[in-house]
Amino acid sequence: MATVGRPNVGEAGGDVAAIEMTGAEMVVQALIDQGVRHVFGYPGGAVLPIYDAIFKQDFVEHFLVRHAQGAAHAAEGYARSTGKCGVLLVTSGPGATNTVTGLTDAMMDSIPLVAITGQVPTHLIGSDAFQECDTVGITRACTKHNYLVRRIEDLPRILHEAFYIATSGRPGPVVIDIPKDVQFRRGLYERPAVIEHKTYRPQLKGDPTRINQALDLIAKAKRPVFYTGGGVINSGTRAAQLLREFVRLTGFPITSTLMGLGAYPASDPQWLGMLGMHGTYEANLVMNRCDVMINIGARFDDRVTGRLDAFSPGSKKIHVDIDPSSINKNVRVDVPIVGDCAEVLEALIEGWKARQARADATALGEWWEQISVWRARKSLSYRRSPTVIKPQYAVERLYQLTRAQRTYITTEVGQHQMWAAQHYHFEEPNRWMTSGGLGTMGYGIPAAIGVQVAHPDALVIDIAGEASAQMNIQEMSTAVQYRLPIKIFILNNEWMGMVRQWQELLHGARYSHSYSAALPDFVKLAEAYGAVGIRAITPDELDGKILEMLATPGPVIFDCVVDKTENCYPMIPSGAAHDEMILPDADEAPAVTEAGKMLV
């Protein structure tokens, strides 16, 4: 066999002479050359040659998941928490199709993945062979790019090109579909000296004219706001640092989407909290009443804008995004800037300093006075109970007892996800992993596995719902096998909580199939997997049980029994304007229009 593993072929990054090896060996060698240390996968007939090559080396560590969807989400968690590209390896047919949800999730949230899938031999493609499917066709709509490798000569280039595409510009998933005969064939492997794509050249630096136009608006702003998103985090830690610098230079308020949490520290007085459907009252009102909106790496999605014709009608809008297709897609903007968030922020800061610009102190002071009035509404408040654990209280106590540690949070999707976003506060980027665009139940447990693999000494907690957790609960077996001490903190209200909430609001409290009448005993289930199970029922015992969870060295499922009827507020009803919010102390919820019902 050609040298694979810690190769004398050469270390990653240097020029290497072409060496003959099999296609399967090329896959492993390319991973090594890309610096990939961890892969999540599930073997099958069409990828056995690759698994054999993995067996013969010790550089790339493979983690056996229990479902191919779990491999995709684990790779997502790994990528989101590190800023690196996540890698998954699955077989043909059902192996590939089971990754589609994870690939779509990564596409929607701009997560860099390379998915290597097996395929039947080239001469059988199109014959409905065993475990054959059109992987390229199926994944065309849910990947940034995909390949079917028919020639061994193309494989080395494609392998490296895939990483370039996945991580450059707006990140996203790339699929490489490799027929089994190509894996067996021998050819010449050579690591490219320069890795690029012949047509894909994302624009990194913003247009200087647009930068100056943006600075003109920012300098004249009376009621400004920074609206930030996941693009800041995707750009890297430098972008988050530059964002903090620019926000403090200006003195402007700042808010963020669900995917952007952590780019700006939650403890900072200029932070307004998250905006959007379950965002804070002050964040949404500021967005509505601002005169200059500075969008850095967010995409004006429907969970933020509410009714489009009523979205921030009086503002001039600046939009910074590396993806040209995201600009003017949902909301028309006045100053579009295509470029990497870090590069554009650096240019804005340089321009601001060069101008010796200062915000209008009087106008900004009045703006902050108005914001203080909105803040006084305390839109994240809730009624506490001495006998029943409120879900908000559970998240608050989890935050207070873990905030001093290096903690990474994943979530599932639903009410618990929003409560986590509202009540768990992030000071750093890459600490918050959630499914934003696709809203994928079952994301949190495998994502936590990926995060824990990337950060073996950190505390990794999946804040879950009892319904979502069951969608990929089998990955607890992976956590136990690899001694990954993830903590699954389930807010157990026995309902699909967000479904129930919408049924209450939209369908006359007719709770059609949203109650889980046969839940497992999560403590016993944890023990069956070889993990530790803990349950808390009353507020008085909550702190002690959380501390017990934190002191447990291995994986834990924590069954936190919470109020069964609590709804997640504040909330913008679908179809309403983003300043039309239901607050927790509202006596009566506004009626949702027929058009609004269609938008849920």
C-alpha positions in Angstrom: 0.0 0.0 0.0 1.1 3.6 -0.6 2.1 5.5 2.4 -1.0 6.7 4.2 -1.3 8.0 7.8 1.7 9.9 9.1 3.1 9.7 5.6 6.6 10.2 4.4 4.7 11.5 1.4 5.1 14.9 3.1 3.4 17.0 5.7 0.3 19.0 4.8 1.1 22.2 2.9 4.3 21.3 1.0 5.0 20.3 -2.5 4.9 16.6 -3.0 5.8 14.4 -6.0 3.0 12.3 -7.5 2.7 8.9 -5.9 0.7 5.9 -7.1 -2.1 4.7 -4.8 -5.7 3.5 -4.9 -8.7 5.9 -5.0 -9.5 4.8 -1.4 -6.0 5.7 -0.3 -6.3 9.0 -2.1 -9.3 9.9 0.0 -7.4 9.2 3.2 -4.3 11.0 2.0 -6.3 14.0 1.0 -7.9 14.2 4.4 -4.4 14.1 6.0 -3.2 16.8 3.6 -6.1 18.9 4.6 -5.3 18.5 8.3 -8.5 16.5 9.0 -8.1 14.6 12.3 -11.7 13.5 12.9 -14.3 11.9 10.6 -17.9 10.9 11.5 -19.3 8.0 9.5 -21.1 4.7 9.1 -19.6 1.9 6.9 -21.3 0.0 4.1 -20.4 -2.0 1.0 -19.8 0.9 -1.3 -17.2 2.5 1.0 -15.4 -0.6 2.4 -12.2 0.2 0.5 -12.1 3.6 2.2 -12.7 2.1 5.6 -9.9 -0.4 4.8 -7.5 2.6 4.1 -8.6 4.2 7.4 -7.8 1.0 9.2 -4.2 1.1 7.9 -3.3 4.5 9.3 -3.5 6.4 12.6 -3.7 10.0 11.7 -7.4 10.3 10.9 -9.7 9.2 13.8 -13.1 7.8 12.7 -16.1 8.0 15.0 -18.8 5.4 14.3 -22.2 7.0 14.6 -25.5 5.1 14.8 -27.3 6.8 12.0 -25.9 8.6 8.9 -28.0 11.6 9.8 -26.1 11.7 13.1 -22.8 11.8 11.1 -23.9 14.9 9.3 -25.0 16.7 12.5 -21.9 15.6 14.4 -19.8 17.1 11.5 -21.9 20.3 11.7 -21.3 20.6 15.5 -17.6 20.0 14.9 -17.4 22.6 12.2 -19.5 25.2 14.0 -17.5 25.0 17.2 -14.0 25.0 15.5 -14.4 27.1 12.4 -13.0 24.1 10.5 -14.6 21.9 7.9 -16.5 18.9 9.2 -16.2 15.6 7.4 -18.5 12.7 7.1 -18.3 9.3 5.3 -21.3 7.1 4.4 -22.2 4.4 2.0 -24.3 4.6 -1.1 -28.1 4.5 -1.3 -29.7 4.8 2.2 -26.4 5.9 3.6 -26.4 8.9 1.3 -30.1 9.7 1.5 -30.0 9.6 5.3 -27.6 12.5 5.2 -29.9 14.8 3.2 -31.5 16.4 6.3 -28.0 17.2 7.7 -26.7 18.5 4.4 -29.8 20.7 4.0 -29.3 21.9 7.6 -25.7 22.8 6.8 -26.7 24.5 3.6 -29.3 26.7 5.4 -26.9 27.7 8.2 -23.8 28.0 6.1 -21.8 25.3 7.8 -18.7 23.9 5.9 -18.9 20.2 5.4 -17.4 17.6 3.0 -19.5 14.5 2.7 -17.9 11.5 1.1 -20.4 9.0 -0.2 -19.9 5.7 -1.7 -21.5 4.8 -5.0 -22.1 1.5 -7.0 -19.5 0.8 -9.6 -19.6 3.0 -12.6 -20.8 0.3 -15.0 -23.8 -0.2 -12.8 -24.9 3.4 -12.4 -28.4 3.8 -13.8 -29.2 0.1 -13.5 -31.1 0.3 -10.2 -28.3 -1.7 -8.6 -28.4 -2.7 -4.9 -28.1 0.4 -2.7 -27.9 2.7 -5.7 -29.4 6.1 -5.9 -28.7 9.3 -7.8 -26.8 10.9 -4.9 -25.7 13.9 -7.0 -29.3 14.5 -8.3 -30.8 14.1 -4.8 -28.3 16.5 -3.2 -28.0 19.1 -5.9 -30.6 21.3 -4.2 -29.2 21.0 -0.7 -25.4 21.4 -1.2 -23.2 24.2 -2.3 -21.6 21.8 -4.8 -21.4 18.1 -5.5 -19.3 15.7 -7.6 -19.7 12.3 -9.1 -16.1 11.0 -9.6 -16.0 8.7 -12.7 -12.2 8.9 -13.3 -9.4 8.2 -10.9 -7.4 11.0 -12.6 -9.9 13.5 -11.4 -10.1 12.3 -7.8 -7.1 14.1 -6.2 -8.2 17.5 -7.7 -11.8 17.0 -6.6 -11.0 16.0 -3.1 -9.0 19.2 -2.5 -11.3 21.4 -4.5 -14.2 20.3 -2.3 -12.6 21.6 0.8 -11.9 24.9 -0.9 -15.5 25.3 -2.0 -16.9 24.2 1.4 -14.8 26.7 3.3 -14.5 29.7 0.9 -17.0 32.5 0.5 -20.3 31.6 2.2 -19.5 28.2 3.7 -21.6 25.2 2.9 -21.7 21.4 2.3 -20.1 19.7 -0.6 -20.7 16.0 -1.6 -18.1 13.8 -3.3 -19.8 10.6 -4.6 -17.2 8.0 -5.4 -18.1 4.7 -7.2 -16.6 1.6 -5.7 -14.5 0.7 -8.8 -12.8 4.2 -8.6 -11.9 3.5 -5.0 -10.1 0.3 -6.1 -8.4 1.8 -9.2 -4.8 2.9 -9.0 -3.7 6.3 -10.1 -1.3 9.1 -9.4 -2.0 11.3 -6.3 -0.5 14.7 -6.1 -1.4 17.4 -3.6 -2.0 20.6 -5.5 0.4 23.4 -4.7 -2.5 25.9 -5.0 -6.0 24.8 -4.2 -8.7 26.7 -6.0 -11.6 26.4 -8.4 -11.4 27.6 -12.0 -14.6 29.7 -11.7 -15.4 30.1 -8.0 -13.7 33.2 -6.7 -15.6 34.7 -3.8 -15.2 38.5 -3.3 -13.6 39.2 0.1 -12.9 42.9 0.1 -15.8 45.4 0.0 -16.1 48.0 -2.7 -14.4 51.2 -1.4 -17.2 53.4 -2.8 -19.8 51.3 -0.9 -17.7 51.4 2.2 -17.7 55.3 2.1 -21.4 55.4 1.4 -21.9 53.2 4.5 -19.7 55.4 6.6 -21.6 58.5 5.5 -24.9 57.0 6.7 -23.4 55.7 9.9 -21.9 59.1 10.8 -25.2 60.9 10.2 -27.4 58.3 12.1 -29.7 59.5 14.8 -31.3 56.2 15.7 -28.8 53.5 14.5 -28.6 49.8 15.2 -26.2 46.9 14.3 -28.1 43.9 13.1 -25.7 40.9 13.1 -25.9 37.3 12.1 -24.1 34.0 11.6 -22.0 35.4 8.9 -19.9 37.1 11.5 -19.2 33.8 13.2 -18.6 32.0 9.9 -16.0 34.7 9.1 -13.9 33.7 12.1 -12.9 35.1 15.5 -11.2 38.1 13.9 -14.6 39.2 12.6 -16.1 39.0 16.1 -13.2 41.0 17.5 -13.6 43.7 14.8 -17.3 43.8 15.3 -16.8 44.5 19.0 -14.3 47.2 18.3 -16.6 49.0 15.8 -19.7 48.8 18.0 -17.8 50.3 20.9 -16.3 53.0 18.7 -19.7 54.1 17.6 -21.6 53.6 20.8 -24.5 52.1 18.9 -26.9 49.4 20.1 -26.5 45.9 18.7 -28.7 42.9 18.3 -28.3 39.5 16.6 -30.1 36.7 15.0 -30.3 33.2 16.5 -27.2 32.1 14.5 -25.2 35.1 15.5 -25.3 34.7 19.3 -21.9 35.0 20.9 -20.3 37.3 18.2 -20.9 40.2 20.6 -20.8 39.6 24.4 -24.2 39.3 26.1 -23.0 41.1 29.2 -22.1 44.3 27.3 -24.5 47.2 28.0 -24.8 47.9 24.2 -26.3 44.4 23.7 -30.1 44.3 23.2 -30.5 40.6 23.1 -31.7 38.4 20.3 -34.2 39.8 17.8 -36.9 38.1 15.8 -40.0 36.0 16.5 -38.9 35.2 20.0 -36.5 38.1 20.4 -36.6 40.8 23.1 -39.0 43.7 23.0 -36.2 46.2 22.9 -34.4 44.5 20.0 -37.4 44.4 17.8 -38.6 47.9 18.6 -35.1 49.3 17.9 -35.1 47.5 14.6 -38.5 48.9 13.8 -37.8 52.5 14.8 -34.1 52.9 13.7 -33.1 55.3 11.0 -29.9 53.4 10.0 -29.7 49.7 10.1 -26.2 48.1 9.7 -26.6 44.5 8.7 -23.4 42.5 9.2 -23.7 38.9 8.0 -27.5 38.4 8.4 -29.9 37.5 5.7 -33.3 39.2 6.6 -35.0 35.9 7.1 -38.8 35.7 7.8 -38.3 34.8 11.5 -36.7 38.2 11.9 -38.6 40.5 9.5 -42.2 39.5 10.3 -44.5 41.1 7.7 -42.1 42.4 5.1 -44.1 45.5 4.1 -44.0 46.7 7.7 -40.3 45.8 8.4 -38.3 48.8 9.6 -40.1 51.2 7.1 -38.2 54.3 8.0 -34.6 53.1 7.9 -31.7 53.3 5.5 -30.2 49.8 5.3 -26.6 48.7 4.9 -26.1 45.1 4.2 -22.7 43.3 4.4 -22.7 39.7 3.1 -20.2 37.5 1.3 -23.0 35.9 -0.7 -24.2 38.3 -3.4 -27.4 36.3 -3.8 -28.4 37.1 -0.2 -28.4 40.9 -0.9 -31.7 42.4 -2.0 -33.3 38.9 -1.9 -35.8 39.5 0.8 -35.4 43.2 1.7 -34.2 46.0 -0.6 -31.2 47.8 0.9 -29.6 51.2 0.3 -25.9 50.3 0.5 -25.1 46.7 -0.5 -21.5 45.6 0.3 -20.4 42.2 -1.0 -17.4 40.9 1.0 -16.2 39.0 4.0 -17.4 40.4 7.3 -13.9 40.7 8.8 -12.5 42.5 5.7 -15.4 44.9 5.5 -15.4 45.6 9.2 -11.7 46.3 9.1 -12.3 48.8 6.2 -15.2 50.4 8.1 -13.1 50.9 11.2 -10.2 52.3 9.3 -12.5 54.7 7.5 -14.2 55.7 10.7 -10.9 56.5 12.4 -9.5 58.2 9.3 -12.5 60.6 9.3 -12.2 61.0 13.0 -15.9 60.4 13.0 -18.1 60.8 16.0 -21.7 59.8 16.5 -24.3 62.5 17.1 -24.0 62.5 20.9 -27.3 64.3 21.6 -29.3 62.1 19.2 -27.6 58.9 20.4 -28.3 59.8 24.0 -32.0 60.3 23.3 -32.0 57.0 21.4 -30.5 55.2 24.4 -33.1 56.8 26.7 -35.9 55.4 24.5 -34.2 52.0 24.5 -34.1 52.1 28.3 -37.9 52.6 28.3 -38.3 49.5 26.1 -35.9 47.5 28.3 -38.0 48.4 31.3 -40.7 46.2 29.9 -38.6 43.2 30.9 -39.9 41.1 28.0 -38.1 37.9 29.1 -39.8 37.9 32.5 -41.9 35.0 33.7 -44.0 33.9 36.7 -41.9 31.7 39.0 -43.4 28.8 40.9 -42.3 27.3 44.2 -43.6 23.9 43.2 -43.0 23.5 39.5 -39.8 24.1 37.5 -40.4 26.8 34.9 -38.4 26.0 31.8 -36.9 29.5 31.8 -35.8 29.1 35.4 -34.1 25.7 34.5 -32.1 27.4 31.7 -31.2 30.3 34.0 -29.9 28.0 36.7 -28.0 25.9 34.2 -26.3 29.1 32.9 -25.4 30.4 36.4 -23.9 27.1 37.4 -21.9 26.6 34.2 -20.9 30.2 33.2 -17.5 29.9 34.8 -16.6 26.9 32.8 -15.6 26.6 29.1 -19.1 25.6 28.0 -20.5 24.8 24.6 -24.3 24.6 24.1 -26.1 22.7 21.4 -29.9 22.5 21.2 -32.7 20.6 19.5 -35.5 22.6 18.0 -38.6 24.0 19.6 -39.6 26.0 22.7 -36.5 24.8 24.6 -34.3 26.2 21.8 -35.8 29.6 22.2 -35.6 29.6 26.0 -32.0 28.6 25.7 -31.3 31.5 23.3 -33.1 33.9 25.6 -31.7 32.8 29.0 -28.3 31.3 28.3 -25.9 34.1 27.6 -22.9 33.9 25.4 -19.7 35.9 25.6 -17.7 34.3 22.8 -18.4 33.0 19.3 -18.5 29.3 18.4 -20.1 28.4 21.7 -23.7 28.1 20.5 -24.7 25.4 18.0 -28.3 25.2 16.9 -30.3 24.5 13.8 -31.6 27.9 12.7 -32.6 27.9 9.0 -34.0 24.4 8.7 -35.1 23.9 12.3 -34.1 20.3 12.5 -35.4 18.3 15.5 -32.8 15.7 16.4 -29.8 18.1 15.7 -28.6 18.5 19.3 -27.3 15.2 20.5 -25.1 14.3 17.4 -24.0 18.0 17.3 -22.9 17.7 20.9 -20.9 14.6 20.0 -19.1 16.6 17.3 -18.4 19.5 19.6 -17.1 17.2 22.3 -14.8 15.4 19.9 -13.4 18.8 18.9 -13.1 20.0 22.5 -12.5 16.9 24.6 -11.8 18.9 27.8 -14.8 21.3 27.5 -18.3 21.1 29.0 -20.7 20.3 26.2 -24.5 20.5 27.0 -27.4 19.8 24.7 -30.4 21.7 25.9 -33.2 19.5 24.5 -36.9 18.8 24.5 -38.2 15.3 25.2 -39.7 15.1 21.7 -36.6 16.3 19.7 -34.2 14.3 21.8 -35.8 11.1 20.8 -35.2 11.7 17.1 -31.5 10.9 17.4 -31.3 9.4 20.9 -29.4 6.4 19.4 -26.3 8.6 19.3 -26.0 8.2 23.1 -24.5 4.8 22.1 -21.7 6.7 20.2 -21.1 9.0 23.2 -20.7 6.0 25.5 -18.5 4.0 23.1 -16.0 6.9 22.7 -16.3 8.1 26.3 -17.6 11.5 25.3 -19.0 13.2 28.4 -21.9 15.1 26.8 -24.8 16.3 29.0 -28.3 16.1 27.6 -30.4 18.5 29.5 -34.0 17.7 28.6 -36.8 20.3 29.4 -39.5 17.7 29.6 -43.0 19.0 29.4 -44.4 15.9 27.7 -45.6 18.0 24.7 -44.1 19.0 21.4 -44.1 22.4 23.0 -43.9 24.7 20.0 -46.4 22.7 18.1 -48.8 22.8 21.1 -48.2 26.6 21.4 -49.1 27.2 17.8 -52.2 24.9 18.1 -53.3 27.0 21.1 -52.9 30.2 19.2 -54.0 29.2 15.7 -56.3 26.2 16.1 -58.5 26.9 19.1 -56.4 24.8 21.5 -57.2 21.6 19.5 -54.0 19.7 20.4 -53.9 17.3 17.5 -51.2 14.7 18.1 -48.8 17.0 19.9 -48.9 15.2 23.2 -46.4 12.3 23.8 -48.5 9.7 25.6 -45.8 7.1 25.9 -42.5 8.7 26.8 -39.6 6.6 27.9 -38.2 6.8 31.4 -35.2 8.9 30.5 -33.2 7.9 33.6 -33.6 4.2 32.8 -33.0 4.9 29.1 -29.7 6.5 30.0 -28.7 3.6 32.1 -29.6 1.2 29.3 -27.1 3.0 27.1 -24.5 2.8 29.8 -24.8 6.5 30.7 -26.0 8.2 33.9 -29.6 9.3 34.3 -30.7 12.2 36.6 -34.2 13.6 37.2 -35.3 16.9 38.8 -38.9 17.6 39.6 -39.0 20.6 42.0 -37.3 23.9 41.9 -35.6 23.2 45.3 -33.7 20.2 44.0 -32.7 21.7 40.7 -29.4 23.2 41.6 -28.2 20.1 43.5 -29.1 17.9 40.5 -27.4 20.1 38.0 -24.2 20.1 40.1 -24.5 16.3 40.3 -24.7 16.3 36.5 -21.6 18.5 36.2 -19.7 16.3 38.6 -20.5 13.1 36.6 -17.5 12.2 34.4 -19.4 10.5 31.6 -22.4 11.1 29.4 -25.6 12.1 31.3 -29.3 12.4 30.4 -30.9 14.9 32.7 -34.7 14.7 32.8 -35.8 18.1 34.0 -39.6 17.9 34.5 -41.0 21.4 33.7 -44.3 23.2 33.6 -46.4 21.5 30.9 -48.4 24.6 29.9 -45.7 27.3 29.7 -45.5 29.2 26.4 -42.5 30.9 24.9 -42.7 34.7 25.0 -42.2 37.3 23.7 -43.5 36.3 20.4 -44.2 37.9 17.1 -47.3 36.1 15.7 -46.7 34.9 12.1 -48.0 37.4 9.6 -47.6 40.3 12.0 -45.2 43.2 11.9 -42.0 42.8 13.9 -43.2 45.5 16.4 -46.4 43.7 17.1 -45.4 41.4 19.9 -47.2 39.2 22.4 -45.5 39.8 25.8 -45.5 37.4 28.7 -47.9 39.6 30.8 -50.3 40.2 28.0 -53.9 39.6 29.0 -55.0 38.6 25.6 -53.1 37.4 22.5 -53.9 39.2 19.2 -55.7 37.3 16.6 -53.6 35.7 13.9 -54.8 36.5 10.4 -55.6 33.8 7.9 -52.5 34.9 5.9 -50.4 34.6 9.1 -51.6 31.1 9.7 -50.0 30.0 6.4 -46.6 31.3 7.5 -46.1 29.1 10.5 
